[in-house]
Amino acid sequence: MGRLILTPKGLSWFRKGHPWIFGNDLERNRDAAPGSIVSLETKSGKFLAQGFYSDQSKIAFRLISRTKEAIDGNYWKKCILKASQYRQAVVAQTNAYRLVFGESDGIPSLIIDRYGDHMVMQTLTQGTENLIPLITEILLDIFHPHSIILRNDLAVRELEGLPPEKKIIVGDSPPRVELLEGEIRYQADLWNGQKTGAYLDQRENRLLAARFLRGRVVDAFCYNGLFGLHAARNASRVIGVDSSPEAIQQARENALLNGLINIEFRKENVFDFFKREANEEQGYDGIILDPPAFAKSKEDIAGATRGYKELNRRAIRLLKPGGILVTSSCSYNLSESKFLEILRDCGKDLGCTLRIIERRGQSADHPVLLSFPESFYLKCLFLEKI
Ligand code: SAH
């Protein structure tokens, strides 16, 4: 097994519990193969942990275990079984959920989503890339899926020197899979859809938000329509807006699937939609905002702050008194406190008071490690305009 040695600065960082070690916190003499499992040691040779080594990424080491136990097929099988047991406890009202969420499940940089009898896997680093055959075998053994798709068409893989790739590694995946989320049926395209087919991280927020949404509702950045479809069961009228034609097409089909006729979907830029609606007298009773991440890196924070502020201000202005805003940010780089500050400023600018109904994060199948702040990325607030 290869070895990596921590610098004194790296050692004090490691002791804080974060699962990543950056290359500049390691001594130069590295005896490790790219993507292999290595032991992390102090300068004096004391064993600290085992983890994946990457020779390309700034994140050179990702923690697997703080013990010397064998990291073999059996070990990974136990990890996946544990991940599955946890989902059995926390996931309800759906057959589509995240089965493995990387570091949060002890398998750094591995994502496995389950869509009924189908699975989608993403290996984001050299370490998990090497494990594809082994993990596939384990998934077949435990879950007997009809298909497994490898959706490695992600730009982050470039940081690891890995190419984008998309392939079916088990079975023949149907183009669309029909799924259930609470009372709503929907189809997801696991091959071409965004993420791995659906935004599973918003599932619990969608189910809960529907309880508060009545009257005239806008679902902005609606993707395949799920927030809006849930809302449409109680609301009088829902408009879903998204700039992606494929998403709008899917959203319309999902409305048909549920026999919902009080919902319409428009292919439009949300900013244009709100600008046009600004002259609308009637106002809305509920607005959902679920934009893509505006702050993809720390450098984007200032621009992202302006973007979130403009968007939320436009939405809040359109809300009637007593109206509900369900607003999200999936930018890890923008903290929850910063997001709250932006929203407070919106209220101040518009001369209205905003009351928090719910302060939420991603669904429980995307668990957060306290020692790994990067795992808490989705913020979702339900606010009432009073
Ligand atoms: N609310 C969805 C997820 C939304 S993801 C759900 O719960 O499933 C963000 C969506 O915003 C994507 O579908 C993307 O196509 C869309 N999008 C990105 N920029 C946009 C813009 N300027 N106007 C409208 N839609 C946009």
Residues whose N, C-alpha, C, O or C-beta is under 5 A from the ligand:
A	BS01	SAH	Y199 Q202 F221 C222 Y223 N224 L226 F227 V241 D242 S243 S244 A247 E268 N269 V270 F271 D290 P291 P292
